[in-house]
């Protein structure tokens, strides 16, 4: 019994999430971005905001796309990510189409690759690639029945402004 009481704090401590390692945050991704590209083969304007979550415990991401020209397509989404181990993140996505996805992501020096999954609807992948100090390319893919990821969107972004209080992003 005494042995169990000694081990109890150790067991409980192992279930408490570790503090966020701020070095794990992809600072190069932070900011308000604006870009042009294509969605389902149609020209579109996209905007992306990636900023630290309250308390600097992760990332919050907001995305909007609006068709250009005759296209009336519009879509918006929101995601929150928290670190889940070295170079790994997890989160939740909510889209304006009413479809939510579980997220898992891997980060490297110049890329952030998120896999999104909803067992009833679809699985896909979004790849954020830093292409310059203030440039970003985002490419979206959906998983097809043949097991291959098919691209459906791509945009090149320029950072317009940094997040308030964010670190130097160069």
N, C-alpha and C positions, 0 to 999 in steps of 0.2 A: 504494500500500500504506500509506504513512504517513497519507494522507488518510483511509483506512478506519479506521485505529487511532484517529484523532482523533474521528471520528464515532461509533465504537462506544459510548463512554460516553453520548453523547447519545441514541442509539437505545435503549440499555438503560434509561436513566432515564425515557424516555417510556413504558415498559411497566410501571413501578412505580406502583401505585395512589397517587393523591394522598392526603395526610392528610385525615382527616375534619374537615370544617368544623363545629364544634360548634354554630354558629349555624343550621345546616341542620336540626338535630334539633328535631322538633316537641315542645318541652318540655310543652306543654299536654296532650299525649297520655300522658305518663308517669304511671304509678301503678297501683294495684290498684282495679279497678272492679267494681261489682255492679249487675245490672239485671234488669228483667223485660221481656218482650216476647212475640213469637210466632215460631214456626218451623213452616213449612208449615201455617199456620193454627191451630196448637195453642199454648196458653199455655206459656211456658217461663221458666226462670230462667237467666240467663247471667252468667258472670264472665270478666273480661278482665284480664290483667296485661301491661303494656307497660313495659319497663325498658331501660336502656342495656346493650348487649353488653359483655362484658369488654373493658377498655381503652377504653371509650367510643367504639368504632369502628362502632357502628350500634345497632339496636334488636332486642330479643327480645320476642316476643309469645306469650302462652299464652291459649287460649280454651277455655271449657267451657260446655256447654249441657245442661240437664236438663229434661225435660218435667215439667209440673205436673199435678196432678189424676190422671186415669187414664192419662195418657201416660207411657210408659216410655222414651221416646227419650232417648238420651245420646250426646254427641259431644264430642270434645276435639281440639284442634289446636295446633300449634306452628309459629311462623315466625321466621326471622331475616332482618333487613333491613340492608343497608349502603347508604350514599349512592352514587349513580351519576351525579353531575352536579348542576347547580343545580336544586333542588326535585325531583329524581328519586331514586328508591330502587329497589333490586332485591333479590330474596331467594328463599327456598325455604320451602314450606309442607309439613308432614307432618300428615295427619289420622288419627284413630283408625280410620277406615274403610279404611285402607291405601292411600289415594289421595294422591299427592304432586302439588304444583303449582309451577311457576315463577311468581315474583311480579315485578311491576313496579308502582311507585307514584309518585304525584305528591302533593306536599305544598304547602299554602298556609297562610296565617295561621291559619285555623280549621278546616281539613279535611285529611284524609289519605285518598286514594282509591287502593286497591290493586286491580289486575287480576290474577287468578289463572288459570293456563292449564295444561292437561294435554291434549295433542292427542288422546290415546286416550279421554278421558273427557268433559271439559267445560271451558268457560271461564266465568268469572264476575267479579264486581266487588263489593268491599266498600267502603262509604263511611263513614268515621269523621268525624263533624261535632261540633265543640265547640258546645254550646248554652248554656253558662254556665261560670262559673269552675271548677265542680266537676261539671259535667254533660256527658254525651256521648251522642249518638245514633248507633247503628250500623245500617246497612241493607245487606242482602246481596241480590245479584241473580245470576241465571244467564242466560247467553246462549242463546236459543232458535234453532231452525233458521230462523226468519223474520228473524233478524238483530237482534231486539229483546231488551233485557235485561228479565227478569221478576223482580220482587221475590219472595223466598221467606222472608225473615226480617227482623225489625226489633226493636230493643230500646233502651230509654232507661236509661242508666247513671248512677250517682253514684260519684264517687271516694271510696274508703274510706280508703286511706292512700297516701302517696307511695312511690316506690321509695327504698330506702336510699341516701343520698348524692345524690339527684337535686336539680336546681336548683329554685328557687321556681317553682311551676307557675301562679301567678296571672297 
